[in-house]
Amino acid sequence: MKKLIEGFTLQLADALKIVQSVDLVRPGSDIRNILITGMGGSGIGADLVESLSFGRVPIPITVSKGYNIPQFVSPHTLFIACSYSGNTEETLSSISKAMLKRAHIICITSGGKMLELAKENNILWIQIPGDSTTSRGHIGYMMISLIAALYHTNLIGAAFIKETENAIEYLNRGEKAIQSEAELIAKKLKGKLPIIYCDERLKAMATRFQNQLNENAKQLAHVNTFPEMNHNEIVGWQFPENILQHAQVIYLYSDHDHERVEKRMEICRPIFESRSNPIIDIVAEGASLLEQYYYLIHLTDWISYFLAKENGVESAPVEAIDQLKNELSKIR
């Protein structure tokens, strides 16, 4: 896991080379909606890209995580299936259903059954390296491939290329400081229940952070967003008192937060701190939202890695997931 996190900028650079060499055929019919499917480490890439595309793509984008697909899927749907391994049973099931609907399908995978299916049925694909069993460590490949799929179908412009190049340079220059900050934050999270709050625009990023804390550090975490949590969850900040004493609120910020959300977060700060611990503020850095996402991904990945060390566990193994998959494989 350490090598994967260290190699994040190399991964971004390699992903750019891959997608710029891919020649995806334009859809034969006009695209009226987009459905992206994927699970776990592959699915979170879909969430991140859906969030990044908000306000930039003129048609609806839906993320689906499961065996089935929405009724609206049609020949006018751009259907993007993401599976790092290529063997994710839920995603393979959804592709079969999309084929029956004659959707315009693009597969993003390192190989497996998905790549075989794509080749056998003349489905477009983007193949990413499959040199690891850890899909969550290849988020850069998945994100850029998804963005490239939107670009090749004329739904977004080419700005993501320059923004990614800028992020690579920025992250490489600040790597030492990023690791130092991550290590300090990890020490504060040991023995605590991380509660991650942010603007709705950063929800996918907060979820990615939560997932990394779960899988790498083997530690529970909770996510909610402003302003929604002000209409329900904030009232729950009373009991159980012994749990709240061990809670650690983390605020994620970006330049794209709504100004009213920023005011709400500051009004709520003393409420949380009076019942738990001083809030940890994590502020995204970068010139664009995409660059800020890359920064937050890299910083929070390091936090999860250093927290794993604090907890005395190996970050890569996910034994509970492996056990579940093993049991499912026995059921036909």
Helices and strands as residue ranges (DSSP letters): H 2-6, H 8-21, E 33-37, H 40-53, E 61-64, E 77-83, H 89-100, E 104-109, H 112-120, E 124-127, G 135-138, H 139-152, H 159-173, H 175-189, E 193-199, G 200-202, H 203-215, E 222-226, G 228-231, G 233-236, H 241-244, E 247-253, H 259-275, E 280-283, H 289-311, H 319-328
